[in-house]
Amino acid sequence: MSGEIFNANPTIYALSKKSSRKSQFQTGQSLWVDGDDHQDTSDSSDVEPIDQDEIFDLIRSISDPEHPNSLEELRVVSAEQIEVGHNYIAVEFTPTVPHCGMSTLIGLSIRVRLLRSLPPRFKIDIRVKPGSHQSELAVNKQLNDKERVAAALENPALVETLEKSLATAV
């Protein structure tokens, strides 16, 4: 990307605690079907619910494209800015400065991380927190337009920068 730094000295915040939820593996429950348990668990109508903490855990460690810090450390994303409905996820993020030129790249990083991690049944809406960016409407339009997102993901230089941001996401 360009060599211009939009926020040369961002405020770094302490990380919040990880979600207290544990997977079956962490709680000691078997990941395999027990020999005594013959219940059919493949019912396609059973959809595991996803909550805002799970979504936050997916995006909190994405690296800022300008700084060696995570989006959580810069308070660009927080669990409170995530809304989860039936097959719908809305993520609101706050750029570190109102003229941040990396806002679309940050939003695209969030979108790609969620698209790669969630089942395709989810509609994902990514937007800038109202009043936090001088080009809020343009950024929101870019981030939620399928053709613009697809075109961005065909740009090798942009994809390379995107992959660097996502490399730290755990």
ChimeraX attribute file (.defattr): number of C-alpha atoms within 10 A of each C-alpha:
attribute: neighborCount
match mode: 1-to-1
recipient: residues
	/A:1	10
	/A:2	5
	/A:3	6
	/A:4	9
	/A:5	12
	/A:6	15
	/A:7	17
	/A:8	9
	/A:9	9
	/A:10	13
	/A:11	10
	/A:12	13
	/A:13	12
	/A:14	9
	/A:15	13
	/A:16	11
	/A:17	6
	/A:18	11
	/A:19	10
	/A:20	7
	/A:21	10
	/A:22	9
	/A:23	10
	/A:24	11
	/A:25	9
	/A:26	9
	/A:27	9
	/A:28	9
	/A:29	9
	/A:30	10
	/A:31	9
	/A:32	7
	/A:33	10
	/A:34	9
	/A:35	6
	/A:36	6
	/A:37	8
	/A:38	8
	/A:39	8
	/A:40	6
	/A:41	9
	/A:42	7
	/A:43	7
	/A:44	6
	/A:45	6
	/A:46	8
	/A:47	7
	/A:48	6
	/A:49	10
	/A:50	14
	/A:51	14
	/A:52	19
	/A:53	17
	/A:54	14
	/A:55	22
	/A:56	20
	/A:57	17
	/A:58	17
	/A:59	26
	/A:60	24
	/A:61	21
	/A:62	27
	/A:63	25
	/A:64	24
	/A:65	20
	/A:66	17
	/A:67	15
	/A:68	10
	/A:69	18
	/A:70	23
	/A:71	26
	/A:72	23
	/A:73	22
	/A:74	21
	/A:75	18
	/A:76	20
	/A:77	24
	/A:78	23
	/A:79	19
	/A:80	11
	/A:81	15
	/A:82	19
	/A:83	15
	/A:84	17
	/A:85	13
	/A:86	10
	/A:87	13
	/A:88	12
	/A:89	19
	/A:90	17
	/A:91	25
	/A:92	21
	/A:93	23
	/A:94	24
	/A:95	23
	/A:96	20
	/A:97	15
	/A:98	16
	/A:99	15
	/A:100	17
	/A:101	19
	/A:102	19
	/A:103	27
	/A:104	22
	/A:105	20
	/A:106	26
	/A:107	25
	/A:108	21
	/A:109	24
	/A:110	26
	/A:111	20
	/A:112	17
	/A:113	20
	/A:114	18
	/A:115	14
	/A:116	9
	/A:117	11
	/A:118	14
	/A:119	10
	/A:120	11
	/A:121	9
	/A:122	15
	/A:123	14
	/A:124	19
	/A:125	18
	/A:126	23
	/A:127	22
	/A:128	24
	/A:129	17
	/A:130	12
	/A:131	11
	/A:132	16
	/A:133	20
	/A:134	13
	/A:135	15
	/A:136	18
	/A:137	13
	/A:138	12
	/A:139	19
	/A:140	19
	/A:141	14
	/A:142	18
	/A:143	24
	/A:144	17
	/A:145	11
	/A:146	11
	/A:147	11
	/A:148	13
	/A:149	16
	/A:150	10
	/A:151	9
	/A:152	17
	/A:153	16
	/A:154	11
	/A:155	10
	/A:156	10
	/A:157	12
	/A:158	14
	/A:159	16
	/A:160	13
	/A:161	15
	/A:162	23
	/A:163	17
	/A:164	16
	/A:165	26
	/A:166	20
	/A:167	12
	/A:168	15
	/A:169	16
	/A:170	10
